[in-house]
Amino acid sequence: MDLASVSRTYARWAPFYDRTFGSLTSAGRRRAVDHINARGGEVLELGVGTGLSLGGYAAPAMVTGIDFSHEMLDKARDKVASMGRFVARYEALPAHIKARLVLENDDRIYTPADLLPLCARTGLPFVYDVHHHRCHPDGQSIEAVTEQALATWLREPLFHLSSPRDGWQGANPRPHHDYIDPGDLPACWAGRQLTVEVEAKAKELALQRLIAAQAPRAATP
């Protein structure tokens, strides 16, 4: 395939590249960025694409990204600009407002991999919504994100839990069920000192049923 064909291909992929390929390459990107952060220094990222790795580099690293696809580079520039705007506006807020803010991953756009670097830069706590992560994965395990999320808190962490209305095999897993499937509660959350906010339409009844389902597990030696 010649360079012109490759360029046209990436031009077509650019609008949906992150949604399609972001989760597939997340683990490798994370390992590469962690290795670079441990070494420090300036970074030249060849084939930066849409800039999926850019938010993970530790400040104040000087990062230069290059790519032959103008359309992919436009996406990368948008990411850098949006992250910069967010940090600048956050830093300009009064301290009493900053103290009330958190970041949470959603089920369509922003994954833990997108937001945890911002938490590291700003000191904002990360509210980990495991349902959203299952709907919109980024290649990281629940266990790995749990550890990273816990490390962002200076007070008791807050996590979110819910189950899909029509099950994980349904056409759309995003809407919440009236109750919580006990299997959706991550095993790695057991024994942690944290607050789990149950997002279920049955409210207290859902919580009571979930607690009852955990009792046999807790009683097992």
C-alpha positions in Angstrom: 0.0 0.0 0.0 1.5 3.4 -1.0 1.7 6.4 1.3 -1.2 8.2 -0.4 -3.5 5.2 0.2 -2.4 5.0 3.8 -3.0 8.7 4.2 -6.5 8.4 2.8 -7.3 5.5 5.0 -6.3 7.4 8.2 -8.3 10.4 7.0 -11.4 8.2 6.9 -10.6 6.6 10.3 -9.7 9.9 12.1 -13.3 10.8 13.2 -13.9 7.4 14.9 -10.3 6.1 15.5 -10.4 6.6 19.3 -13.7 4.7 19.7 -12.6 1.9 17.5 -8.9 1.4 18.3 -8.4 3.2 21.6 -9.3 0.3 23.8 -7.3 -2.2 21.6 -4.1 -0.3 22.1 -4.6 1.1 25.6 -2.5 -1.5 27.5 0.5 -1.1 25.2 0.3 2.7 25.3 0.1 2.7 29.1 3.2 0.5 29.4 5.2 2.7 26.9 4.2 5.9 28.7 4.9 4.5 32.1 8.4 3.5 30.9 9.0 7.0 29.5 7.7 8.7 32.6 10.1 6.7 34.7 13.1 7.8 32.6 12.1 11.5 32.2 13.4 13.9 29.6 11.9 15.1 26.3 9.7 12.9 24.2 9.4 12.6 20.4 6.3 10.4 19.6 6.4 9.2 16.0 3.0 8.4 14.6 1.2 10.2 17.4 -2.1 9.8 15.5 -5.0 11.3 17.4 -2.9 11.8 20.5 -4.2 9.0 22.6 -1.0 8.9 24.7 -0.5 12.6 25.2 -2.5 12.9 28.4 -0.5 10.2 30.1 2.9 11.9 30.0 4.0 13.2 33.4 4.2 17.0 33.7 6.4 18.9 32.9 7.6 16.6 30.1 8.1 18.3 26.8 6.3 16.1 24.2 6.5 16.5 20.4 4.2 14.4 18.3 4.4 14.0 14.5 2.3 12.1 12.0 1.9 12.2 8.2 -2.0 12.3 8.5 -3.2 15.9 8.8 -6.6 14.6 9.9 -5.2 12.5 12.8 -2.9 15.4 13.9 -6.0 17.7 14.0 -7.5 15.4 16.5 -4.3 15.3 18.5 -4.2 19.1 18.6 -7.8 19.2 19.7 -7.0 16.9 22.6 -4.0 19.0 23.7 -6.0 22.2 23.5 -9.0 20.7 25.5 -6.8 19.3 28.2 -5.0 22.6 28.5 -8.2 24.6 28.7 -9.5 22.2 31.4 -6.4 22.5 33.5 -6.2 26.3 33.1 -9.9 26.8 34.0 -9.6 24.5 37.0 -6.5 26.2 38.3 -8.3 29.6 38.1 -11.1 28.4 40.3 -11.3 29.5 44.0 -10.0 26.9 46.4 -13.4 26.2 48.0 -14.8 25.3 44.6 -11.8 23.1 43.7 -12.4 21.2 47.0 -15.9 20.1 45.8 -14.9 18.8 42.3 -14.2 15.3 41.1 -13.8 13.6 37.7 -15.8 10.5 36.7 -15.5 8.3 33.6 -18.7 8.2 31.4 -20.1 5.5 29.2 -19.5 7.1 25.8 -16.5 9.5 25.6 -14.1 9.8 28.6 -12.5 6.6 29.9 -10.4 6.1 33.0 -7.3 6.2 30.7 -8.5 9.7 29.5 -9.2 11.2 32.9 -6.6 9.6 35.3 -3.8 11.7 33.8 -5.8 14.8 34.4 -6.3 13.7 38.0 -2.6 13.3 38.3 -2.0 16.8 36.9 -4.6 18.6 38.9 -5.0 16.6 42.1 -8.7 16.0 41.4 -10.1 12.7 42.9 -11.4 10.1 40.5 -14.9 8.7 40.9 -14.6 5.2 39.3 -17.9 4.1 37.7 -17.3 0.5 36.9 -20.6 0.2 34.8 -19.4 3.0 32.6 -16.0 1.4 32.2 -17.6 -1.9 31.2 -19.7 -0.1 28.6 -16.8 2.0 27.4 -13.6 0.1 28.0 -10.1 1.4 27.5 -8.0 -1.8 27.7 -7.3 -1.5 31.4 -8.6 -4.1 33.9 -11.0 -3.2 36.7 -8.3 -4.1 39.2 -5.8 -1.8 37.6 -8.2 1.2 37.5 -9.4 0.5 41.0 -5.8 0.9 42.3 -5.2 4.0 40.3 -8.5 5.6 41.4 -7.9 4.9 45.0 -4.5 6.7 44.8 -6.3 9.9 43.7 -8.2 10.3 47.0 -7.0 12.0 50.2 -10.3 11.1 51.9 -12.6 8.1 51.7 -13.0 7.2 48.0 -16.3 7.2 46.2 -17.1 4.6 43.5 -20.3 4.0 41.5 -22.0 0.7 40.8 -24.9 -0.3 38.6 -26.1 -3.1 36.4 -27.5 -3.0 32.8 -31.3 -3.1 32.6 -31.3 -5.7 29.8 -28.2 -7.6 30.9 -24.7 -7.5 29.4 -25.9 -9.4 26.3 -28.7 -6.9 25.6 -28.7 -4.5 22.7 -27.8 -1.5 24.9 -26.1 -2.1 28.3 -26.0 1.6 29.3 -29.5 2.0 31.0 -29.6 1.0 34.6 -31.5 -1.9 36.1 -33.8 -1.6 39.0 -31.5 -3.8 41.0 -27.8 -4.7 41.1 -26.6 -8.1 39.9 -24.3 -9.3 42.7 -21.8 -10.5 40.0 -21.3 -6.9 38.9 -19.7 -5.9 42.2 -16.0 -6.2 41.6 -14.3 -8.7 43.9 -11.3 -6.4 44.2 -13.5 -3.8 46.0 -14.1 -6.3 48.9 -12.5 -5.2 52.2 -11.7 -1.7 50.9 -12.4 1.4 52.9 -14.5 3.2 50.4 -18.1 4.4 49.7 -19.9 2.6 46.9 -22.8 4.6 45.5 -25.5 2.2 44.2 -27.2 3.6 41.1 -30.4 1.5 40.8 -34.0 2.5 40.3 -35.3 0.4 43.2 -33.2 2.6 45.6 -33.1 1.1 49.2 -34.7 -2.2 48.0 -31.8 -2.7 45.6 -29.3 -1.9 48.3 -31.0 -4.4 50.7 -31.0 -7.1 48.1 -27.3 -6.5 47.3 -26.3 -6.6 51.0 -28.3 -9.9 51.5 -26.5 -11.4 48.5 -23.1 -10.5 50.0 -23.9 -12.1 53.4 -23.1 -15.7 52.3 -19.9 -14.5 50.6 -18.8 -12.7 53.8 -19.6 -15.7 55.9 -17.5 -18.1 53.8 -14.1 -18.7 55.5 
